[in-house]
Amino acid sequence: MSLSCLCYNLLAMSLTVDEVRHIANLARLQLTPEEERRYAQQLSSILESAARLLEVDTTQIPPTATVLPLRAPLRPDIARPCPPREKILSNAPETEAGMFRVPPVLE
C-alpha cells in the first residue's frame, strides 16, 4: 500500500487496520495482527468520542473560558536577603576566591 492512497476518514471516525498499521509504522511499533485489530477498535472509539464533542454548540463560549478559578501559580515576588556566600558555595565541587570554579569552556 502506498502512503499517497492512505487517507484517514475523519467523517466516519473509525480507523481501519491498515491505518493502524501505518500509525504503528510511524511510531516505530511492531504490532501483532491481534493488537492491530484491538487498537483499531480502541482508537476508533476514542475518535468517535471526540467527534461527539463537535456536536456541542460552543459559539457563545469564548476560546479562553475555563471552569476552574483563575489563580496565579507563582508565589508573591518578595525581596528577601540573600543567604551567606559561604552557605551558597558549600555544595560547590570547587571554589576559588569566593566564587564557583568551573572547567574552562573554551581552550
C-alpha positions in Angstrom: 0.0 0.0 0.0 1.4 3.4 -0.9 1.3 6.3 1.5 -0.4 8.5 -1.1 -3.5 6.4 -1.1 -3.7 6.4 2.7 -6.4 8.8 3.8 -7.9 9.0 7.2 -11.7 9.1 7.1 -12.5 11.9 9.5 -16.2 11.8 8.9 -16.7 8.1 9.8 -14.3 8.5 12.8 -13.2 4.9 12.6 -9.7 3.6 11.7 -9.0 0.6 9.5 -6.4 -2.0 10.4 -4.3 -0.6 7.5 -4.4 2.9 9.1 -3.4 1.5 12.5 -0.6 -0.4 10.8 0.5 2.9 9.2 0.4 4.8 12.5 2.3 2.0 14.2 4.9 2.2 11.5 5.3 6.0 12.0 5.7 5.3 15.8 8.2 2.5 15.0 5.9 0.0 16.8 5.7 -3.7 15.8 2.2 -4.9 16.4 0.7 -8.3 16.2 -2.4 -8.8 14.0 -4.4 -9.1 17.2 -3.0 -5.8 18.5 -3.8 -4.1 15.2 -7.4 -5.2 15.4 -7.7 -4.2 19.1 -6.1 -0.8 18.6 -8.3 -0.1 15.5 -11.3 -0.6 17.8 -9.9 1.3 20.7 -8.7 4.3 18.6 -11.9 4.4 16.7 -13.8 4.6 19.9 -11.7 7.5 21.0 -12.2 9.3 17.7 -15.9 8.8 17.9 -16.0 10.3 21.4 -14.0 13.3 20.2 -16.4 13.6 17.2 -19.4 13.8 19.7 -17.8 17.0 21.1 -18.1 18.6 17.7 -21.9 18.4 18.1 -21.8 20.8 21.1 -22.7 24.4 20.3 -19.7 26.4 21.6 -20.4 29.6 19.6 -21.3 31.6 22.8 -18.2 30.4 24.8 -15.1 32.5 24.5 -12.0 30.5 23.5 -10.3 31.3 26.8 -13.1 30.2 29.0 -12.4 27.9 31.9 -14.4 26.2 34.6 -11.5 26.5 37.0 -10.9 29.6 39.2 -8.2 31.8 38.0 -5.2 31.9 40.2 -1.5 32.8 39.8 0.6 29.6 40.1 3.6 31.6 41.3 4.4 32.8 44.8 4.4 36.5 45.5 7.6 38.3 44.4 9.0 39.5 47.8 12.6 40.7 48.2 14.5 38.7 50.8 18.1 38.9 52.0 20.4 36.6 50.1 21.9 33.6 52.1 25.5 34.0 53.1 28.1 33.3 50.4 29.6 30.5 52.4 26.3 28.7 52.5 25.8 29.1 48.8 29.3 27.8 48.0 29.2 25.0 50.5 27.8 22.5 47.9 30.0 23.6 45.0 32.5 20.9 43.8 35.2 23.6 43.6 35.5 27.3 44.7 38.2 29.9 44.2 38.4 33.4 45.8 34.8 33.2 47.0 33.4 32.1 43.6 32.3 29.0 41.8 35.2 27.4 39.9 34.1 25.7 36.7 36.1 24.0 34.0 37.0 26.2 31.1 34.5 26.2 28.2 37.0 27.2 25.5 40.6 26.1 25.4 
